[in-house]
């Protein structure tokens, strides 16, 4: 009887240790990162972590939250001035043809109902443009200032530095895509639109409408020799130099991403990008991957561009190396590298 009681007591002690030790590690980020591979060997560790509620540590060291999975929501990991950010406001200044409609729909689902419960504003004005005059920027800043919080604000617009208008900087996110794929999608989108019925709204002759990218490059048509300068200005901002195809604009865009964006996702790795947002910004992105995995039940796949004709390797080589798309690849590769670094910091990558 004594042996049985002793045995049971020993088992209970072992069980308590198995429960307490992982929690102690979760509360110490440095220990957690260092010993993560060993912790995963503890029976039930992964299940325990996934079932844990969020633990708010804001009173201990600023805007930090340990989320399910033990990853920290700590913007100081990503930016140099974390204390100056308004974490009640998330701006998605969505770049075109980078799954922007898909991500917008997802944010509406995440914010609605009994899920994450935040406001979503995605205003649209006929003829709106991403470049805004200063008074137009100020209007948006004031609109966001007066809006109900927490808030996700979504719009096709270049980066606005709220500090220039006397306000605390919000958190920014965006999504980026392989520049050649994005160019191809946009080229045919303005001609044939997408399955949902958007696009195909640029007036052009039938000959131009049916011209493939290969034919466009062969004819040295301006549309392909000077591709529309879209991607870089979304991050560079409203400085007039941002709208010029230049290394200066790319360098400025990198600086803005480095200092003012919580995270820029990569469409080629949508699953990984959502995992980062879930870990960094659980207030807004908790359950994002679950929604993605449910597919068309939640978000219809009806925004893909119609009638795309893949360009030849020779055409792609010309566009990538002889046009401003080369500058977009400079930015794209920077974002991809930064994404991998962030994933490693958040223990989402074992590369």
C-alpha angles and dihedrals in degrees: 000000000000091000092050092050091047090049092050091048090051091050091050091049090050090049092050090050091050089053099042101041096058090048090052089053092048090055091054108061096192094051090044093055093045097048101031095112090053094043091057088061091064108101110254095006095125093046091048093051094047091052095050119111119235113277114211112218096168093119091056103054114351128272098000128133130179105219135192105297092036095264118141125238095215117144090194086076088067108027139042098227106041094153091061096060126101101225092188090073126062118184121199104190090186119216113221122258092014099109089279096149091048093051092044091054090048092053091051089053093046093049097045136076118004096329121091097333107217132138120258123200121183105166121189127193124189108259094008117168131202093232110077132191115238094259089052091051090050090052091055092047091053092046091054092045091057097041124106114267146265088046140178111199116196126189144134097254139126119256114286119202103218090196088070086064096047095259134119113263115255125218114271130205134173142164126239131196139199101285095225092051090046092051091050092049094048093045093058095033093066088049105041106007124212137293091268091059101254123131128022087106101122113104112235141142120270090248091057093042093056095042110117123220089253090055091044092055093043090054090046088232114183091237088068101028091054105027115201108277099231115130106053098052091057087069101026093058136210101324105123089235089063089071092057120090098245146126088243091064091049092049091049091049090053091051092051092049091047095050109027110026121085089205139334111214126218116226091209086065102035093153092053092044092053089048090056092049091048090053098041100036109024090155088070106021107037108138094012093133091048089058091048091051091054088063119186091004087076108017122024117226095224103120101079116123117256130231097012114173111202112235122236122259090252091054092048091049091053095048094045096048106025104041139052088274084085088066091050089054089054089058093039093053090048091054092047092051092047090048091056091048091052092047090053091050090051092046090242093122131051095190 
